[in-house]
């Protein structure tokens, strides 16, 4: 058997240049923080204490949303709400369970892992990974992982619960550092969140918010779901190139060679690079047949006019139960291909084998579930106290106060959005609060809402991968500890920081060149400038 040639830098620690020393410093500082579970518990406590202080000081900002809009107070102000008074304490006690069970990623991860567990414990994932990587050029694997991560955004959860851990498994099978594989996938899935070849579920959501904000200035203004498609289509290749380069030239050399003794014992065994057996090939053949069958079933529910999972109101395919419930397809997909493989390869024979596989999959999520409990409290407390909204409005007002009017204002705008995203991780939540400020402000100095929205999406995407406020951050941390038991928040942030810096810099420059130098529209029918 001939193994893939591995570049020397993938087995030796990179020479310490200034940037490497900077990343080491970030990692060292970050790892001074306590265990992630303890950290989220302390952050939740800190929010409670800060809420009491800010409420006592009377901290408040003017709500930029129009009067009468959902969630807007009668006096038009956003005030800090205390969790230290009687009402706050009662809300903490009565809401704790709902915060935990209602934390969006938790249900998605648990349901998806039931299916993924069948595929993993049948041996299908191991065989598929080996089939994929045997003989594959290492650099091409990196490019494929980053690109697949970006494309997975169309179906949102797929990247987080499937592709990121798969990236680690692929790199491990190649003899490369598995955290580098996870980093490449994470960069594509979350750092390049808005880039895609297709229109995703986030496009109509953001377009609706932008349209409402634009109508504060121009009541008849409409923003299409395809408003940023041209720019985001081309951005897919830009982010793939940047993400692959950062992975190969910075992140992987910085991580150095992988010490298997740091794993938790649940990763692939030492035989993962052996050629496929005849039974495994037969299993993959039947898994492929099951794969095609599931794709056909998916198409039947979405493509025809009578598709049962299209929007029952208007027949729309994007804003539909098909995508709203996509985690169910993940569940069905992995059970189908996992069991088909297992039956053909002889690793699964009865329904008990499926049940055992599901149980083993969930048993590996113990740390994640504990972490989610405390992370969910922190996120809920942050929303209840209005501290996230106050931070967003304050940041937006800072940009207004600078008085910038030329196209370079977009560099400041993107940076402000990236900073706000560190504390208000949801793309729609942040835009719902800040769009009523940014969109009218930039329209009044001559820029179209479609271009403003495209710039916002750059800032919103690029810092997803370095903020614990991102809802899947805890899941990524839990996956990573399989390969490095003592992994801390600092290591994960330092590993992803180069992607953020390069994405933010080059994507912003690309936006400026695209819109203001070459004069290209960001989407079909999308103007760059606004004329009243």
Secondary structure, DSSP 8 states (H G I E B T S, - for coil): -------GGGTS-----HHHHHHHHHHHHHHTS--HHHHHHHHHHHHHHHHHHHHHHT-EEE--S-TTSTT--TTSEEE---SSSHHHHHHHHHHHHHHHHT-HHHHHHHHHHHHHHHHHHTTHHHHHHHHHHTT--HHHHHHHHHHHHHHGGGGTHHIIIIIHHHHHHHHHHTTS-HHHHHHHHHIIIIITTT--SS--HHHHHHHHHHHHHHTTT-TT----TTTTHHHHHHHHHHHHHHHHHHIIIIIHHHH-S--GGGS-S-S--TTTTS---HHHHHHHHHHHHHHHHHHHHHHHHHTSTT-TTS-TTT--SSSSHHHHTHHHHHHHHHHHHHHHHHHHHTS--SHHHHHHHHHHHHHTTHHHHHHHHHHHHHHHHHHHTTHHHHHHHHHHHHHHHH---STTHHHHHHHHHHHHHTT---HHHHHHHHHHHHHHHHHHTTB-HHHHHHHHHHHHHHTGGG-TTSTTHHHHHHHHTTT-TT--HHHHHHHHHHHHHHHHHHHHHHHHIIIIIS---SSTT--SB---
